[in-house]
Amino acid sequence: MTYTVDMTATRTVLGIGASEPKTTDVGPNTFSFHVDSLDVSSVKKSALNNVSVLTATLTDATEIEVTKVVCVTQVTKNTEGLVRRVISPLE
């Protein structure tokens, strides 16, 4: 899973982590992934208050990419800091 901060002159791709391999059956399946926080210390502060992309890359058992699920994230600032709202690709 990656989080990409992309501005006109700079792009930063942050690795978020990976899940354990899971065998899925044909038909509907579910997936859950959680991180407590995202270390954005390597990203310029001016780039953080922007639209970014959260990408889940799904691979087969041999690590060949099958598909990607890409979600746009809208970042806004409030009194507690930055808030990331993930926009569902299904809406």
MOHUCOR-V224746 format. One record per residue. RES is the residue in one small letter. PSI is psi in whole degrees, -180 to 180 (* if undefined). Layout:
# MOHUCOR-V224746
res;psi
RES;PSI
RES;PSI
This chain:
# MOHUCOR-V224746
res;psi
m;137
t;157
y;121
t;123
v;117
d;116
m;174
t;-48
a;-3
t;143
r;131
t;125
v;120
l;126
g;128
i;-36
g;-173
a;159
s;169
e;146
p;144
k;133
t;132
t;152
d;163
v;138
g;-169
p;140
n;161
t;160
f;141
s;139
f;139
h;139
v;144
d;-33
s;167
l;118
d;107
v;21
s;-21
s;-2
v;136
k;139
k;-35
s;-23
a;-19
l;-33
n;70
n;175
v;135
s;-177
v;130
l;124
t;127
a;117
t;122
l;131
t;164
d;-174
a;-21
t;15
e;17
i;132
e;129
v;-47
t;169
k;144
v;117
v;126
c;128
v;139
t;131
q;124
v;129
t;161
k;134
n;-170
t;-21
e;-9
g;-154
l;139
v;126
r;123
r;115
v;125
i;122
s;135
p;-9
l;-6
e;*
